[in-house]
Amino acid sequence: MASLGWDIGGAHVKAAVVNQAGEITGIYQQPCPLWKGLEHLRQAVNAIMQALPQGQYRHAITMTGELVDLFAGREDGVRQIINTMGQLLSNDGLLIFAGQYGLLGISQIDAKHYQAIASLNWLASAQFAAQKTGNGLFVDIGSTTTDILLCSEGKVLAKGYTDYQRLISRELVYTGIVRTAVMAVAQTALDGDQDIGIMAEYFATMADVYRLTGELDEAHDQTETADGAGKTLHASARRLARMIGCDFYPDAVPRWQQFAENIRFQQLQKIKTACGHVATPENFPKNSPLIGAGVGRFLIKELAQQLDHPYLDFSDLCVCSVTPTGMSPADCAPAVSVAHFLLDVPSIFHRHLHKS
């Protein structure tokens, strides 16, 4: 009987299958613009369920999708996501990750648990990493956000637990490598030797930047572009050119690649500053690793070199068979983590099992 972990985001749904031996046998991701309606969540979950091999599965869920403006508030979002997933997967075979409360069955959840469920997928990943490594700085750079958590002696030393608290502590930085608007990363950038102001318009995203630097994996590029046009090198350069009031010409690709490199540099510096705020020389010894997760972890590897710390990929903490989707465990760390947590839950809690 396999464990199936779900990470319900506002833009993607991710899932990971872990067998009883603790081996990851499948990793899946589907786009899910949840702000447009719950039907997109249903479509994404159903698409993943159709892709699963025949078998029996136990389910665990973590989420961040309750933040989207489809919902009146976080509690409303948590409630509606749980209800929807319960309808899709069967209530009695479903557990919800609730941080300090652990994995809870739907019948056990009441209003006091909503805050512990909302946007806590980062804690699942960091707990898994802490258990495996003992010490380190866990950094997950995703499509939209960056999570930074200090791990010590197998525990996560989080200063904040809500998004509000974590934005204050710098353990949450609202910047990612796909969906983040360029105007949210930089207000000026270098164009050649000119420092030029960037327009406060939704003309381009960081996906355009990383297409031009050649670092964005197609498997991670599931979000619509800012103008609804293509995801080619030229289309990305055209969108970046708009950010400083220019037209794009095909022979000018090197100019926009250089421009993209400067914006990339500014985003990395922002993440580096936050890491320095969370991990100081006093609490983060030189031999402790940076543990990289998320689709933007290539930046964490570079950051580890700059900070003179070892780098450890989240995927190296897992035993994984070949995944036909091309996704790795580090790409879907929260889903992988809650799937592993299920292995420690007695099957008596899962009377009704889903057969795909």
C-alpha positions in Angstrom: 0.0 0.0 0.0 1.6 3.2 -1.1 1.5 6.7 0.5 0.4 9.6 -1.7 1.4 13.1 -0.6 -0.3 16.2 -2.0 0.8 19.8 -2.0 -2.1 22.0 -3.0 -0.7 25.4 -4.1 -2.4 28.4 -5.6 -0.8 27.8 -9.0 0.2 24.1 -9.0 -0.8 20.8 -7.5 2.1 18.5 -6.7 1.9 14.8 -5.7 4.5 12.2 -4.7 4.1 8.4 -4.3 6.2 6.6 -1.7 6.0 2.8 -1.3 6.2 0.9 2.0 10.0 0.6 1.7 10.3 4.4 1.7 11.1 4.6 -2.1 9.6 7.4 -4.2 8.0 5.7 -7.2 6.2 8.7 -8.8 6.2 12.5 -8.8 3.6 14.6 -10.5 2.8 18.2 -11.1 -0.2 19.9 -12.7 -0.9 23.6 -13.3 -3.8 24.8 -11.1 -4.8 28.5 -11.3 -6.9 28.1 -8.2 -7.8 31.8 -8.0 -10.0 31.1 -11.1 -12.2 28.5 -9.3 -12.3 25.2 -7.5 -12.9 23.4 -10.8 -9.2 23.9 -11.6 -8.3 22.0 -8.4 -10.6 19.2 -9.3 -9.2 19.0 -12.8 -5.6 19.0 -11.6 -6.2 16.3 -9.0 -8.2 14.2 -11.4 -5.4 14.4 -14.0 -2.8 13.2 -11.4 -5.1 10.4 -10.3 -5.5 9.2 -13.9 -1.8 9.1 -14.3 -1.2 7.0 -11.2 -0.6 3.2 -11.6 -3.4 1.0 -10.4 -3.2 0.3 -6.7 -4.3 1.3 -3.2 -3.1 4.7 -1.8 -3.2 6.4 1.5 -3.4 10.2 1.2 -1.8 13.2 3.1 -2.3 16.8 2.2 -0.4 20.1 2.8 -1.4 23.4 1.3 -0.8 27.0 0.4 -3.7 27.4 -2.0 -5.9 28.9 0.8 -4.2 32.2 0.2 -5.7 32.8 -3.3 -8.3 35.5 -3.6 -11.0 33.1 -4.6 -11.6 32.6 -0.8 -12.9 35.1 1.7 -9.9 34.4 4.0 -7.4 31.7 5.0 -9.9 29.7 7.2 -12.4 29.7 4.4 -9.7 28.5 2.0 -8.5 25.7 4.2 -12.1 24.6 4.8 -13.0 24.6 1.1 -9.8 22.9 0.0 -10.2 20.1 2.6 -13.9 19.6 1.6 -13.0 19.5 -2.1 -10.1 17.0 -1.6 -12.3 14.9 0.7 -14.9 14.6 -2.1 -12.2 13.7 -4.6 -10.2 11.2 -2.5 -12.6 9.9 0.2 -12.7 11.6 3.6 -11.8 8.6 5.7 -8.7 7.8 3.8 -7.3 11.3 4.0 -5.0 13.0 6.5 -4.1 16.7 6.7 -0.7 18.0 7.8 -1.3 20.4 10.7 2.2 21.3 11.9 2.5 20.8 15.6 -0.7 18.6 15.6 0.9 16.2 13.1 -1.4 14.5 10.5 -5.1 14.8 11.3 -8.1 13.0 9.9 -10.8 15.3 8.5 -13.2 14.3 11.3 -10.6 15.5 13.9 -10.2 19.0 12.4 -12.1 22.0 13.8 -11.6 25.7 13.6 -8.6 25.7 16.1 -6.6 23.7 13.6 -7.0 26.0 10.6 -4.1 28.3 11.4 -1.9 25.2 11.8 -2.9 23.9 8.4 -2.7 27.1 6.4 0.4 27.6 4.3 2.5 25.1 6.4 3.9 23.1 3.5 7.4 24.6 4.2 7.4 23.1 7.7 6.8 19.6 6.3 9.8 19.9 4.0 12.0 21.5 6.6 11.1 18.8 9.2 11.9 16.0 6.8 15.3 17.7 5.9 16.1 18.3 9.6 15.3 14.6 10.4 17.6 13.5 7.7 20.5 15.9 8.1 20.4 17.1 11.7 21.9 20.5 10.9 21.7 22.9 8.0 20.0 25.8 6.4 17.0 24.6 4.4 16.2 26.8 1.4 13.3 26.1 -1.0 13.1 28.4 -4.0 9.9 27.7 -5.9 7.9 29.3 -8.7 6.5 32.0 -6.4 8.2 32.0 -3.0 11.4 31.2 -1.1 11.4 29.5 2.3 14.5 29.8 4.6 14.6 27.6 7.7 17.4 26.9 10.2 17.7 23.3 11.2 19.6 22.2 14.3 19.9 18.8 16.0 17.1 17.4 13.9 14.7 20.2 14.7 13.4 23.2 12.7 14.2 26.4 14.5 11.4 28.5 13.0 10.8 32.0 14.4 7.5 32.4 12.6 4.7 30.1 11.7 2.1 32.3 9.9 3.0 34.0 6.6 2.8 37.3 8.4 5.2 36.2 11.1 7.6 34.7 8.5 7.6 37.8 6.3 8.9 39.7 9.4 11.5 37.0 10.3 12.6 36.8 6.7 12.0 33.1 6.7 9.6 33.7 3.9 10.6 35.8 0.9 8.0 36.4 -1.7 10.1 35.8 -4.7 10.4 32.8 -7.1 11.8 31.9 -10.5 8.6 31.5 -12.6 5.5 33.5 -11.5 7.2 36.5 -9.8 6.8 39.7 -11.7 10.1 41.3 -12.8 8.9 44.6 -11.3 8.7 42.9 -7.9 12.4 41.9 -8.0 14.1 45.1 -9.4 13.2 48.7 -9.7 16.3 49.5 -11.7 18.7 47.3 -13.8 21.7 47.7 -15.9 21.2 47.9 -19.7 24.8 48.0 -20.9 26.5 50.7 -18.8 23.2 52.5 -18.1 21.3 52.1 -14.8 17.7 52.4 -15.9 14.4 52.4 -14.1 12.0 49.5 -14.6 8.4 50.1 -15.4 5.9 49.1 -12.7 3.9 47.1 -15.2 3.1 43.4 -15.5 5.0 43.0 -18.7 7.4 40.2 -17.8 8.0 37.5 -15.2 11.1 35.9 -13.8 10.3 32.9 -16.1 11.4 35.3 -18.9 14.6 36.0 -17.1 15.5 32.4 -16.6 14.6 31.4 -20.1 17.1 34.0 -21.3 19.8 32.7 -18.8 19.0 29.1 -20.0 18.2 27.9 -16.5 14.5 27.3 -16.6 13.5 23.6 -17.1 10.5 23.2 -19.4 9.0 20.7 -16.9 8.8 23.6 -14.4 7.4 26.2 -16.8 3.7 25.6 -16.5 2.4 29.1 -15.9 1.0 31.5 -18.5 3.2 34.3 -19.7 2.5 37.9 -18.8 1.2 38.7 -22.3 -0.3 35.3 -23.1 2.2 34.8 -25.9 4.8 32.1 -26.3 7.7 30.9 -24.2 10.5 31.1 -26.7 13.7 33.0 -26.2 12.6 35.8 -28.5 9.2 36.1 -26.9 10.8 36.4 -23.4 13.3 39.0 -24.7 10.4 41.0 -26.2 8.6 41.0 -22.8 11.8 42.1 -21.0 12.4 44.9 -23.5 8.9 46.3 -22.7 10.0 46.7 -19.1 12.3 49.5 -20.1 10.2 50.9 -23.0 12.1 49.2 -25.8 11.2 47.2 -28.9 12.8 43.8 -29.5 14.8 43.0 -32.6 16.2 39.4 -33.2 19.8 40.5 -33.5 19.7 42.0 -30.0 19.3 38.8 -28.0 22.7 39.2 -26.3 21.6 42.6 -24.9 18.5 41.1 -23.3 20.4 38.1 -22.0 22.8 40.5 -20.2 19.8 42.5 -18.9 18.3 39.2 -17.6 21.6 38.4 -15.8 21.5 41.6 -13.9 17.9 41.0 -12.7 18.9 37.5 -11.8 21.8 38.9 -9.7 19.4 41.2 -7.9 17.0 38.4 -7.0 19.9 36.2 -5.8 21.1 39.1 -3.6 17.7 39.5 -2.1 17.6 35.8 -1.1 21.2 36.0 0.1 20.4 38.9 2.4 17.4 37.0 3.9 19.6 33.9 4.4 22.1 36.1 6.3 19.3 37.4 8.5 18.1 33.8 9.4 21.5 32.1 9.6 24.2 34.1 11.4 27.8 32.9 12.0 26.7 32.2 15.7 23.9 29.8 14.8 25.2 28.4 11.4 28.7 26.9 11.6 30.8 26.8 8.4 30.6 23.1 8.0 26.7 23.1 8.0 25.2 22.7 4.5 22.7 24.7 2.6 19.9 22.2 1.8 18.4 23.1 -1.6 14.8 22.4 -2.6 12.4 23.8 -5.2 12.6 24.4 -8.9 15.0 27.3 -8.3 17.5 25.4 -6.2 20.3 26.0 -8.8 20.4 29.4 -7.1 20.9 27.8 -3.7 23.9 25.8 -5.0 25.4 29.0 -6.3 24.7 30.7 -3.0 26.4 27.9 -1.0 29.5 28.5 -3.0 29.4 32.3 -2.4 28.9 31.7 1.4 31.6 28.9 1.5 29.2 26.3 2.8 28.6 22.7 1.5 25.6 22.2 -0.7 23.2 19.3 -0.2 20.3 18.6 -2.6 17.0 17.6 -1.1 16.7 14.8 -3.6 19.9 13.2 -2.1 17.9 12.7 1.1 15.5 10.4 -0.7 15.5 7.0 -2.3 13.9 7.5 -5.7 13.2 5.3 -8.7 13.0 6.8 -12.2 10.2 9.3 -12.5 8.6 9.4 -16.0 7.4 13.0 -15.5 11.0 14.4 -15.3 10.3 15.9 -11.9 12.7 15.2 -9.0 11.9 14.9 -5.2 13.4 18.3 -4.6 11.0 19.9 -7.1 8.1 18.7 -4.9 9.6 18.6 -1.4 6.4 19.2 0.6 4.5 16.4 -1.2 7.4 14.1 -0.8 7.7 14.9 2.9 4.1 14.4 3.8 4.1 11.1 1.9 7.0 9.9 4.0 5.3 11.0 7.2 2.4 8.7 6.3 4.7 5.7 6.6 4.7 6.3 10.4 0.9 6.4 10.6 -0.9 3.1 11.3 -3.1 1.9 8.5 -6.0 1.7 10.9 -6.5 5.4 10.2 -7.2 4.6 6.6 -10.2 2.3 6.4 -11.3 3.5 3.0 -8.6 3.3 0.4 -8.7 4.8 -3.1 -8.1 2.5 -6.0 -6.8 4.4 -9.0 
